[in-house]
Amino acid sequence: MIKLKIEKEDFLHLLFPPRCPFCDEVLFHSLFAKGELICGECKHKLEYVREPACSRCGKPLEDERQEYCYDCGRKTFEYTQGKALWVYKGIVRDSLYRFKYHNRQEYAEYYSSELIREYGEWINKCNIQAVVPIPLSKKRLRQRGFNQAALVARKIGKKMNLPVFCDVLLRIKDTKAQKELNDEERKNNLKRAFKTRTNKVQLDHILLIDDIYTTGSTMNEAAKELKRAGVEKIYCLSVSIGRGY
């Protein structure tokens, strides 16, 4: 009789096969090609952020002669520079919705892997000392059960050997969902929404992590509070971002 040796990980894959984070189809091929966390069809549908892009927030632009997007051209931001992985639309938008509202926490593995593949070198060049996720309010965290930005931040920190501080920045105001508000309302909605745990943060360079970047109001208010506490440079990294035109 031939005995087959099945590793615990392979057995779990057979019982609970991983699913593509975009179409939610079972990834049977991952049993034979470990490391593939996405189906081939969705891999070709993803729209990565490429140049030309805003030199401040990283939004994709139409004109390569343009330095800033519409928002960055008319506002002053407290953070140093931002980058994002995918354009927020289609399968990316649907995936992030399931990630946040349908408890698909496993998606953070692919998001973080791709963020590092695209921006790992940039993160190293920025001399990042710690990774900090955009926090949720206590009420929102209780309702959802997890902070989606913290899941991605922890995986990035682990893969890049960087400390992750989920308690450096607190959300002290239970704000409305930004997607429901116009530009002016978003800005007022987030005023004084964040607070650092201590008056002095003993870090010079921080990487802020969030899942979606729209107008930049959330990142800016968080960066403003971190600067107030003594952080010199704040860099931003998002899973997805809107267009800059």
C-alpha positions in Angstrom: 0.0 0.0 0.0 1.3 3.4 -1.0 1.1 6.0 1.8 0.7 9.6 0.7 2.2 12.2 3.0 0.0 15.3 3.1 1.2 18.4 4.9 -1.2 20.1 7.2 -1.2 23.2 5.0 -2.2 21.1 1.9 -4.9 19.3 3.9 -6.4 22.6 4.9 -6.2 23.8 1.3 -8.2 20.7 0.3 -10.8 21.3 3.0 -11.0 25.1 2.6 -9.6 26.0 -0.8 -8.5 29.6 -1.2 -10.7 31.9 -3.3 -9.7 34.7 -5.7 -10.1 38.0 -3.8 -11.7 39.6 -6.9 -14.2 37.1 -8.4 -14.4 34.9 -5.3 -13.9 31.7 -7.4 -12.1 28.8 -5.8 -8.4 28.7 -6.6 -8.0 25.0 -7.3 -4.7 25.7 -9.1 -3.2 27.0 -5.8 -3.0 23.4 -4.6 -0.3 22.8 -7.2 1.2 26.3 -7.6 1.6 27.7 -4.2 1.8 31.4 -3.9 -0.8 32.2 -6.5 -3.5 34.1 -4.6 -5.5 35.3 -7.6 -7.1 33.7 -10.7 -5.5 34.3 -14.1 -8.5 36.1 -15.5 -8.7 38.7 -12.7 -5.0 39.2 -12.8 -5.3 40.6 -16.3 -8.3 42.8 -15.3 -6.5 44.7 -12.5 -5.7 48.3 -13.3 -2.5 49.2 -11.5 -1.6 52.9 -10.8 1.1 53.8 -13.4 2.7 57.0 -14.6 1.7 59.7 -15.1 0.7 60.0 -11.5 0.4 62.9 -9.1 3.7 63.5 -7.4 2.0 64.2 -4.1 -0.8 61.7 -3.6 -0.1 59.2 -6.4 -3.4 59.5 -8.3 -3.2 58.5 -12.0 -3.2 61.5 -14.3 -4.1 61.9 -18.0 -1.4 64.4 -19.0 2.2 63.4 -18.3 3.1 67.2 -18.2 0.8 67.6 -15.2 2.6 67.4 -11.8 -0.4 67.4 -9.5 -4.0 66.1 -9.5 -6.9 68.5 -9.1 -7.0 68.1 -5.3 -3.3 68.4 -4.7 -3.1 71.4 -7.1 -5.5 73.4 -4.9 -4.9 72.1 -1.4 -2.0 71.9 1.0 -1.4 68.4 2.5 0.5 67.6 5.7 1.9 64.3 4.5 5.1 64.1 2.5 4.1 61.7 -0.3 1.5 59.0 -1.1 1.3 55.9 -3.3 -1.5 53.5 -4.2 -1.8 50.1 -5.8 -4.9 50.0 -7.9 -7.5 52.3 -9.4 -10.7 52.2 -7.3 -13.2 50.7 -9.7 -14.7 47.5 -10.9 -13.4 44.3 -9.4 -11.1 46.3 -7.0 -14.1 48.2 -5.6 -16.1 45.0 -5.2 -13.2 43.2 -3.6 -12.7 45.9 -1.0 -16.4 46.0 -0.2 -16.3 42.2 0.6 -13.1 42.7 2.5 -14.7 45.3 4.8 -18.3 44.4 5.0 -18.3 40.6 4.5 -15.4 39.7 6.8 -13.1 38.6 4.0 -10.0 39.2 6.1 -7.9 36.8 4.1 -7.8 39.3 1.2 -5.2 41.3 3.2 -2.6 38.7 2.2 -2.8 39.4 -1.5 -3.2 43.2 -1.0 -0.1 43.4 1.2 2.0 41.1 -1.1 1.2 43.3 -4.1 1.8 46.6 -2.2 5.3 45.3 -1.3 6.0 44.0 -4.8 5.1 47.4 -6.2 6.4 49.7 -3.5 8.8 47.8 -1.3 11.7 49.6 -2.7 10.0 53.0 -2.2 9.2 52.1 1.4 12.9 51.3 2.0 14.0 54.6 0.4 11.7 56.5 2.7 13.6 55.2 5.7 10.3 54.2 7.4 10.7 53.5 11.1 7.1 52.2 11.7 3.9 51.3 10.0 0.7 52.9 11.3 -2.8 52.0 10.1 -5.6 54.6 9.9 -7.7 53.8 13.0 -11.4 53.1 13.2 -13.6 54.6 15.9 -14.4 52.3 18.8 -18.0 52.1 17.6 -17.0 51.2 14.0 -14.4 48.7 15.2 -17.0 47.0 17.5 -19.5 46.8 14.6 -17.0 45.4 12.1 -14.9 43.3 14.4 -11.6 44.3 12.8 -9.8 47.3 11.3 -9.1 46.5 7.6 -6.2 49.0 7.4 -4.6 47.3 10.5 -4.8 43.9 8.8 -2.9 45.2 5.8 -0.4 47.1 7.9 0.5 44.1 10.1 1.2 42.0 7.0 3.4 44.7 5.4 5.2 45.1 8.7 5.8 41.4 9.1 7.0 40.9 5.5 9.3 44.0 5.6 10.5 43.5 9.2 9.1 46.9 10.3 7.3 47.5 13.6 3.5 48.1 13.4 1.9 50.5 15.9 -1.9 50.2 15.9 -2.2 52.4 19.0 -0.1 55.4 18.2 -3.0 57.1 16.5 -6.5 57.0 17.9 -9.8 58.0 16.2 -11.7 60.0 18.9 -14.6 61.1 16.7 -17.2 58.7 15.3 -17.3 60.3 11.8 -19.7 59.6 9.0 -18.7 57.5 6.1 -16.7 59.7 3.7 -18.3 58.3 0.6 -21.6 59.9 1.7 -20.2 63.4 1.8 -19.1 66.1 -0.6 -15.6 67.6 -0.5 -16.3 70.4 2.1 -18.3 68.0 4.3 -15.5 65.5 4.2 -13.0 68.0 5.5 -15.3 69.2 8.3 -16.3 65.6 9.1 -12.7 64.7 9.9 -11.6 67.8 11.8 -10.0 66.8 15.1 -11.1 63.2 14.4 -7.6 61.8 15.4 -5.4 62.0 18.4 -2.0 60.6 19.2 -1.8 58.4 22.3 1.0 60.5 23.7 1.9 64.2 23.2 5.3 63.2 21.7 5.7 60.4 19.2 9.4 59.2 19.2 9.5 58.5 15.5 10.7 60.6 12.5 9.4 58.7 9.5 6.0 56.9 9.5 4.1 55.0 6.9 0.3 55.4 7.1 -1.8 52.6 5.7 -5.4 52.8 4.5 -7.6 50.8 2.1 -9.0 53.6 0.0 -7.7 57.1 -0.9 -10.3 59.5 -2.3 -9.8 63.2 -1.6 -7.0 62.7 0.9 -9.0 64.2 3.8 -8.5 61.2 6.1 -4.8 60.8 5.4 -4.3 64.6 5.8 -6.0 64.9 9.2 -4.1 61.8 10.5 -0.8 63.3 9.2 -1.6 66.7 10.8 -2.0 65.1 14.2 1.2 63.0 13.8 3.1 66.1 12.9 1.7 67.9 15.9 3.2 65.1 18.0 6.6 65.6 16.4 6.7 63.2 13.5 8.9 64.8 10.8 7.7 62.9 7.7 4.5 60.9 7.0 4.2 58.8 3.9 0.9 57.3 2.8 0.2 53.9 1.1 -3.3 52.8 0.0 -4.7 49.7 -1.5 -6.7 51.7 -4.0 -7.2 55.3 -5.1 -9.5 57.4 -7.3 -8.4 59.0 -10.5 -6.8 62.5 -10.5 -8.8 63.8 -13.5 
